[in-house]
Amino acid sequence: MAPIPLLVLNPLDADRLARIAEGGFTPHVALGPEARAQAIASMPDLRCVLTNGATGFTAAEMDRLPKLGIICAIAVGTENIDVAAARARGIVVTHGPGTNAPSVADHAMALTLALLRDIPRLDAAVKSGEWMGVRWPRPMVSGRRLGILGLGEIGAMIAARAQGGFGMEIAYHNRRPREGVPHRWLPSVQALAEWAEVLLIAAPGGAATRHLVDAAALDALGPQGYLVNIGRGSVVDQEALITALRANRIAGAAIDVVDGEPEVPDAMRALPNLIITPHIAGRSPESILATASMVVANLQAHFAGKPVLTPVA
């Protein structure tokens, strides 16, 4: 069978592009609005698209591709893909749950440790010639209360690492309690923030979760509390976070996601009690190849007339 053209809308490294090509698909990479529009216009018979939650795919774009049959999100998020419009058209939408979950959970713990132990500032201080003047005590991670907002697959992996490795006490908030979960469920974000010493966000993006962590939640977390976000930047009211950090209304924050990324507000760059990494939690060599393999498996199943492995629920 001849390779099937695949429109790719987000940056992929050479290894993932090679994995897609090995699977029987020819990737056509179109990055940015102009290239994307040109590619859609020039490929009217296109049958498959690869995107991610941040890049998305709109109903209007689907309407320009009458033969489109499947949209694959390379990671778990689908917040900017019009899933309802796809369903109305009979277009299958898949994503990649679990492919990068261990990597994200590892990074969440790394951020938590770096934040409480103040690793970035200590490193910078020693490299600038300081030593004795920065050796004041930093909080332990072990034994602290960890509140997880969004106990899905990633949240559960974080809980296992935090409890098993550091003896942390775990509570969580989802819209409803999860069956078979040993951790304490709290009925609101506010209640979780009041209870927690570290509030860790592992919730997806989208309208339903926008600004779940607002000024009131940050005040509930309090001046001894820490915020870690490896979910989506939109879950946190960013201006409220900047204000809280400036005023030391919370002790500090570590985030892998920014609302409006890759743009980072100047006000955030200037905060000494904020650690930022560039949405890299899920990017390990192992997880990167796993995401491409999942995309290929879903595409192969679809074009063989079989059920896809990971449809969007």
VOKOLDO-802854 format. One record per residue (C-alpha): x, y, z. Coordinates in Angstrom, 3 decimals. Layout:
BEGIN
@px X, py Y, pz Z
...
//
This chain:
BEGIN
@px 0.000, py 0.000, pz 0.000
@px 1.290, py 3.463, pz -0.861
@px 2.132, py 5.719, pz 2.114
@px -0.814, py 7.818, pz 3.297
@px -0.237, py 11.592, pz 3.589
@px -0.462, py 12.905, pz 7.160
@px -0.707, py 16.622, pz 7.915
@px 1.446, py 17.402, pz 10.980
@px 0.640, py 20.694, pz 12.730
@px 3.081, py 20.710, pz 15.652
@px 6.878, py 20.391, pz 15.747
@px 8.210, py 16.821, pz 15.766
@px 11.800, py 15.691, pz 16.058
@px 13.435, py 13.524, pz 13.403
@px 12.967, py 10.304, pz 15.381
@px 9.209, py 10.729, pz 15.626
@px 8.908, py 11.715, pz 11.973
@px 10.889, py 8.606, pz 11.082
@px 8.634, py 6.426, pz 13.232
@px 5.571, py 7.827, pz 11.456
@px 7.146, py 7.207, pz 8.048
@px 8.073, py 3.648, pz 9.040
@px 4.436, py 3.088, pz 9.954
@px 3.239, py 3.814, pz 6.426
@px 2.462, py 7.544, pz 6.549
@px 4.132, py 10.493, pz 4.838
@px 4.308, py 13.464, pz 7.229
@px 3.663, py 16.912, pz 5.745
@px 4.732, py 19.375, pz 8.436
@px 2.961, py 22.749, pz 8.476
@px 3.838, py 24.953, pz 11.440
@px 2.082, py 28.225, pz 12.116
@px -1.223, py 29.656, pz 10.838
@px -0.067, py 30.594, pz 7.339
@px 1.636, py 27.287, pz 6.543
@px -1.280, py 25.421, pz 8.068
@px -3.859, py 27.231, pz 5.937
@px -1.783, py 26.700, pz 2.793
@px -1.374, py 22.989, pz 3.506
@px -5.101, py 22.478, pz 4.084
@px -5.913, py 24.340, pz 0.874
@px -3.405, py 22.309, pz -1.140
@px -4.424, py 18.876, pz 0.211
@px -8.207, py 18.605, pz -0.380
@px -8.099, py 14.792, pz -0.320
@px -6.313, py 14.633, pz 3.027
@px -7.600, py 11.866, pz 5.287
@px -5.603, py 12.281, pz 8.516
@px -4.217, py 15.067, pz 10.704
@px -1.769, py 15.066, pz 13.607
@px -1.969, py 17.881, pz 16.149
@px -1.978, py 18.358, pz 19.919
@px -4.215, py 19.975, pz 22.502
@px -2.513, py 23.348, pz 22.389
@px -2.340, py 23.547, pz 18.578
@px -5.835, py 22.125, pz 18.088
@px -7.959, py 21.749, pz 14.976
@px -11.118, py 23.729, pz 14.260
@px -14.512, py 22.871, pz 12.791
@px -13.850, py 25.278, pz 9.905
@px -10.629, py 23.429, pz 9.066
@px -12.481, py 20.105, pz 9.134
@px -15.045, py 21.515, pz 6.731
@px -12.283, py 22.238, pz 4.201
@px -11.250, py 18.574, pz 4.187
@px -14.224, py 16.502, pz 3.005
@px -12.297, py 13.193, pz 3.137
@px -10.851, py 13.708, pz 6.600
@px -11.443, py 10.601, pz 8.691
@px -9.162, py 10.825, pz 11.721
@px -7.508, py 13.486, pz 13.877
@px -4.746, py 12.307, pz 16.209
@px -3.590, py 14.329, pz 19.214
@px -0.036, py 13.274, pz 19.932
@px -0.390, py 13.723, pz 23.700
@px -3.301, py 13.402, pz 26.096
@px -4.725, py 16.938, pz 25.742
@px -7.441, py 17.803, pz 23.209
@px -8.671, py 21.152, pz 24.552
@px -8.406, py 23.099, pz 21.272
@px -9.624, py 20.305, pz 19.000
@px -13.325, py 20.706, pz 18.197
@px -14.215, py 17.162, pz 19.204
@px -17.958, py 17.812, pz 18.958
@px -17.632, py 19.018, pz 15.369
@px -15.502, py 15.992, pz 14.527
@px -18.099, py 13.619, pz 15.972
@px -20.843, py 15.346, pz 13.993
@px -18.828, py 14.718, pz 10.844
@px -18.004, py 11.119, pz 11.781
@px -14.317, py 11.952, pz 12.194
@px -12.446, py 9.812, pz 14.721
@px -10.392, py 11.703, pz 17.318
@px -7.627, py 9.931, pz 19.224
@px -5.098, py 11.016, pz 21.821
@px -2.122, py 9.604, pz 23.706
@px -3.038, py 8.872, pz 27.320
@px -0.292, py 7.192, pz 29.273
@px 2.430, py 7.709, pz 26.696
@px 4.154, py 10.446, pz 28.661
@px 2.573, py 9.994, pz 32.103
@px 5.662, py 8.559, pz 33.859
@px 7.827, py 11.362, pz 32.492
@px 5.357, py 14.038, pz 33.636
@px 5.089, py 12.465, pz 37.085
@px 8.881, py 12.411, pz 37.404
@px 9.066, py 16.077, pz 36.423
@px 6.335, py 16.998, pz 38.894
@px 8.393, py 15.538, pz 41.710
@px 11.535, py 17.235, pz 40.403
@px 9.770, py 20.611, pz 40.454
@px 8.426, py 19.960, pz 43.946
@px 11.895, py 19.125, pz 45.252
@px 13.527, py 22.054, pz 43.445
@px 10.900, py 24.452, pz 44.785
@px 10.893, py 23.470, pz 48.437
@px 14.654, py 22.976, pz 48.612
@px 15.249, py 26.190, pz 46.581
@px 17.656, py 24.412, pz 44.228
@px 17.796, py 26.968, pz 41.358
@px 18.587, py 29.917, pz 43.614
@px 21.160, py 27.958, pz 45.614
@px 22.885, py 26.840, pz 42.425
@px 22.980, py 30.406, pz 41.084
@px 24.256, py 31.763, pz 44.402
@px 27.115, py 29.268, pz 44.699
@px 28.138, py 29.813, pz 41.073
@px 28.240, py 33.571, pz 41.709
@px 30.667, py 33.077, pz 44.603
@px 28.379, py 32.785, pz 47.632
@px 28.416, py 29.927, pz 50.133
@px 27.851, py 30.597, pz 53.833
@px 25.340, py 33.380, pz 53.252
@px 22.806, py 31.121, pz 51.533
@px 22.970, py 28.117, pz 53.865
@px 19.719, py 28.854, pz 55.684
@px 17.314, py 25.920, pz 56.227
@px 14.874, py 24.892, pz 53.480
@px 11.673, py 22.876, pz 54.016
@px 11.649, py 19.112, pz 53.645
@px 9.373, py 17.462, pz 51.112
@px 9.067, py 14.283, pz 53.166
@px 5.899, py 13.985, pz 55.221
@px 4.160, py 17.063, pz 53.818
@px 0.522, py 17.265, pz 52.772
@px 0.217, py 17.078, pz 48.963
@px -3.076, py 18.123, pz 47.411
@px -3.489, py 16.958, pz 43.822
@px -5.963, py 18.764, pz 41.595
@px -6.837, py 16.204, pz 38.924
@px -6.226, py 12.617, pz 39.997
@px -6.148, py 11.024, pz 36.566
@px -3.411, py 8.744, pz 35.344
@px -0.680, py 11.331, pz 35.793
@px -2.035, py 12.488, pz 39.154
@px -2.131, py 8.901, pz 40.400
@px 1.497, py 8.353, pz 39.347
@px 2.518, py 11.511, pz 41.177
@px 0.651, py 10.343, pz 44.282
@px 2.440, py 6.993, pz 44.176
@px 5.852, py 8.665, pz 43.929
@px 5.056, py 11.226, pz 46.627
@px 3.604, py 8.749, pz 49.093
@px 5.895, py 5.810, pz 48.406
@px 9.100, py 7.765, pz 48.068
@px 8.584, py 10.701, pz 50.422
@px 5.872, py 9.605, pz 52.838
@px 3.639, py 12.504, pz 51.803
@px 0.006, py 12.557, pz 52.867
@px -2.239, py 12.705, pz 49.800
@px -5.613, py 14.296, pz 49.175
@px -7.195, py 15.190, pz 45.852
@px -10.055, py 16.967, pz 44.141
@px -11.864, py 15.723, pz 41.045
@px -15.450, py 16.519, pz 40.118
@px -16.390, py 13.312, pz 41.920
@px -14.467, py 10.756, pz 44.013
@px -12.646, py 7.984, pz 42.172
@px -13.605, py 4.444, pz 43.063
@px -10.874, py 2.266, pz 44.522
@px -8.599, py 5.223, pz 45.341
@px -7.151, py 5.158, pz 48.863
@px -6.523, py 8.889, pz 49.040
@px -8.807, py 11.435, pz 50.672
@px -11.211, py 13.251, pz 48.324
@px -12.051, py 16.878, pz 49.074
@px -15.166, py 18.463, pz 47.567
@px -13.668, py 21.698, pz 46.203
@px -10.462, py 23.348, pz 45.073
@px -10.784, py 25.720, pz 48.008
@px -10.971, py 22.854, pz 50.501
@px -7.985, py 21.149, pz 48.872
@px -5.920, py 24.351, pz 48.982
@px -6.782, py 24.934, pz 52.647
@px -5.675, py 21.394, pz 53.532
@px -2.527, py 21.187, pz 51.409
@px 0.984, py 22.362, pz 52.046
@px 1.806, py 21.700, pz 48.382
@px -0.997, py 22.143, pz 45.830
@px -0.118, py 20.269, pz 42.640
@px -2.142, py 20.773, pz 39.463
@px -2.469, py 17.796, pz 37.128
@px -5.760, py 18.870, pz 35.553
@px -6.340, py 19.242, pz 31.797
@px -7.020, py 22.549, pz 30.094
@px -10.250, py 23.798, pz 28.563
@px -13.234, py 25.893, pz 29.549
@px -14.286, py 23.568, pz 32.383
@px -11.007, py 24.014, pz 34.271
@px -10.112, py 27.608, pz 33.408
@px -8.968, py 29.545, pz 36.489
@px -10.000, py 26.799, pz 38.910
@px -7.075, py 28.025, pz 40.985
@px -7.938, py 31.672, pz 41.539
@px -6.982, py 34.332, pz 44.072
@px -9.217, py 32.773, pz 46.731
@px -7.597, py 29.363, pz 46.288
@px -4.120, py 30.879, pz 46.498
@px -5.084, py 32.711, pz 49.676
@px -6.375, py 29.424, pz 51.066
@px -3.004, py 27.821, pz 50.267
@px -1.412, py 30.573, pz 52.312
@px 2.050, py 32.041, pz 52.946
@px 3.557, py 28.652, pz 53.901
@px 2.041, py 26.885, pz 50.884
@px 3.558, py 25.983, pz 47.526
@px 2.002, py 25.629, pz 44.071
@px 3.223, py 23.204, pz 41.376
@px 1.570, py 23.073, pz 37.935
@px 2.272, py 20.402, pz 35.322
@px -1.303, py 20.442, pz 33.966
@px -2.211, py 23.478, pz 31.869
@px -1.439, py 27.134, pz 32.404
@px -5.080, py 28.108, pz 31.976
@px -6.071, py 26.220, pz 35.157
@px -4.420, py 28.992, pz 37.193
@px -5.444, py 32.648, pz 37.177
@px -2.030, py 33.887, pz 36.107
@px -2.443, py 37.470, pz 37.250
@px -3.617, py 36.253, pz 40.651
@px -0.553, py 33.999, pz 40.872
@px 1.817, py 36.860, pz 40.028
@px 0.153, py 39.044, pz 42.666
@px 0.294, py 36.316, pz 45.301
@px 3.979, py 35.606, pz 44.647
@px 4.913, py 39.285, pz 44.675
@px 3.174, py 39.780, pz 48.020
@px 4.470, py 36.477, pz 49.455
@px 0.887, py 35.360, pz 50.020
@px 2.165, py 31.924, pz 48.983
@px 5.705, py 30.688, pz 49.614
@px 6.528, py 29.878, pz 46.006
@px 5.501, py 28.188, pz 42.784
@px 7.013, py 25.898, pz 40.154
@px 5.306, py 25.590, pz 36.793
@px 5.923, py 23.717, pz 33.568
@px 3.033, py 25.445, pz 31.787
@px 2.149, py 29.090, pz 31.182
@px -1.161, py 30.516, pz 30.039
@px -0.423, py 31.854, pz 26.541
@px 2.854, py 29.940, pz 26.189
@px 5.393, py 30.163, pz 24.709
@px 5.051, py 33.829, pz 25.666
@px 6.016, py 34.358, pz 29.311
@px 4.998, py 37.677, pz 30.909
@px 7.878, py 39.868, pz 32.060
@px 6.281, py 40.000, pz 35.489
@px 6.695, py 36.245, pz 35.841
@px 10.327, py 36.292, pz 34.704
@px 11.180, py 38.725, pz 37.495
@px 9.787, py 36.638, pz 40.373
@px 12.531, py 35.077, pz 42.532
@px 10.059, py 32.640, pz 44.135
@px 8.885, py 31.173, pz 40.832
@px 10.510, py 28.318, pz 38.895
@px 9.500, py 27.911, pz 35.226
@px 10.333, py 25.087, pz 32.837
@px 9.301, py 25.225, pz 29.141
@px 6.448, py 22.658, pz 29.018
@px 8.977, py 19.849, pz 29.018
@px 7.565, py 17.502, pz 31.667
@px 6.410, py 14.943, pz 29.126
@px 9.471, py 15.173, pz 26.915
@px 11.799, py 12.280, pz 27.678
@px 13.379, py 10.118, pz 24.971
@px 11.180, py 7.234, pz 26.041
@px 7.925, py 9.193, pz 26.065
@px 8.652, py 10.995, pz 22.798
@px 8.922, py 7.745, pz 20.881
@px 5.932, py 6.295, pz 22.733
@px 3.713, py 9.172, pz 21.565
@px 4.688, py 8.601, pz 17.929
@px 4.158, py 4.850, pz 18.261
@px 0.672, py 5.428, pz 19.672
@px -0.204, py 7.757, pz 16.784
@px 0.972, py 5.170, pz 14.258
@px -0.971, py 2.389, pz 15.997
@px -4.162, py 4.453, pz 15.935
@px -3.704, py 5.433, pz 12.290
@px -2.961, py 1.862, pz 11.225
@px -6.025, py 0.566, pz 13.050
@px -8.253, py 3.240, pz 11.512
@px -7.131, py 2.634, pz 7.961
@px -7.428, py -1.146, pz 8.471
@px -11.073, py -0.678, pz 9.437
@px -10.447, py -1.625, pz 13.078
@px -11.308, py 0.259, pz 16.295
@px -8.625, py 2.786, pz 17.260
@px -6.696, py 2.094, pz 20.445
@px -7.202, py 5.380, pz 22.291
@px -10.320, py 7.264, pz 21.167
@px -11.160, py 10.485, pz 22.968
@px -13.888, py 9.649, pz 25.469
//
